[in-house]
Amino acid sequence: MGFYDYYVTDAKGNQVSLKEYENKVVLVVNTATACGFTPQYEELEKLHENYNEQGLAILDIPCNQFGGQTPGSDEEIHEFCSLHFNTRFPHMHKSDVNGENELPLYTFLKSEKGFEGFTGEKADFMNAHVGNLVPNFRETSDIKWNFTKFLVDRKGNVVARFEPTADMADVEKVIKELL
């Protein structure tokens, strides 16, 4: 199966086929509303504003698996993002990204791009923090924290994985190359 064979559920409970995103560059992000990385919503919205008309789509999939940092309902998450970050890209249904109830889409994404390590200014902090929670975290492709991003090209290939500590300028650079 490939990227376009999967479905996600939107915040209103509707099934969305990823075939709707054929010929687009797609950034899939597991988000949280009460995380130290939550300000990345602002940068995600800027990406949306700057590149949506050129073919970028952002799939925001809230997740509450990391420190319980997304406690609200889908409606509360949407209201928070709209109010605080004026987000206009779609918010999907809050879902698991690891474990027995993980979205099949995330099983696929993780099989295509495994964990390669934290980078950036907060890498040492995240290595220590996640290492305290899951000592062998480096050995799996699991999502390690909120705001992990997968970038999919216009043909449905998963071309990059960015951990939450990655510089958003690096994410933007690859997006621009794919557009």
C-alpha positions, 0 to 999 in steps of 0.5 A, spaced: 500 500 500 502 507 498 500 513 501 494 515 497 491 508 499 490 510 506 484 514 510 484 519 515 478 522 519 477 529 519 475 533 525 467 532 524 468 525 523 468 524 516 473 519 512 478 523 508 481 519 502 488 521 501 487 520 494 484 527 495 492 529 496 494 526 489 499 531 486 500 535 492 506 536 497 503 533 503 506 535 510 503 530 516 504 533 523 502 530 529 500 536 534 498 538 541 495 544 544 499 544 550 506 542 548 513 546 548 513 545 541 505 548 540 508 555 537 510 551 531 503 552 529 504 559 527 510 556 523 505 551 520 500 556 518 506 561 515 507 555 510 500 554 509 499 561 507 506 561 503 505 555 499 498 552 499 496 555 492 503 552 489 500 545 492 502 544 499 497 541 504 498 540 511 495 534 515 494 536 522 493 530 526 492 532 533 495 526 538 494 526 546 500 520 547 505 524 549 504 527 556 497 528 555 498 535 552 492 534 547 486 533 552 481 537 548 475 534 543 476 535 536 472 542 536 476 544 542 483 543 538 480 547 532 478 553 536 484 553 540 488 553 533 484 558 530 484 563 536 491 563 538 494 561 531 489 563 526 490 556 523 486 555 516 489 548 514 485 542 516 485 539 523 483 532 523 481 527 528 485 526 534 488 520 533 494 515 536 500 515 532 504 509 536 501 503 539 495 498 538 490 503 536 495 507 531 492 510 525 494 505 519 497 511 516 502 512 521 504 505 521 506 506 513 509 513 514 514 510 520 515 504 515 518 509 510 522 513 514 524 511 521 527 515 527 534 518 525 535 522 531 533 529 534 537 535 531 537 542 533 537 547 539 533 542 543 536 535 541 540 534 548 533 536 552 529 531 548 534 526 548 534 526 555 527 527 556 525 521 551 530 517 554 527 518 561 521 515 559 523 510 554 530 508 555 531 504 548 527 510 544 533 510 539 531 503 537 524 504 534 521 508 528 516 510 533 514 517 534 517 520 539 514 526 541 509 531 538 510 535 532 514 530 528 513 531 521 513 527 515 513 530 508 510 526 502 512 528 495 507 529 489 507 522 487 506 519 494 513 518 496 515 519 503 521 523 502 523 526 509 521 525 517 523 531 521 523 531 529 520 536 533 526 539 534 528 540 527 529 547 524 522 549 521 527 553 516 530 546 514 523 543 513 521 549 508 527 548 504 525 541 502 518 543 501 520 549 496 524 543 493 519 539 492 514 544 489 
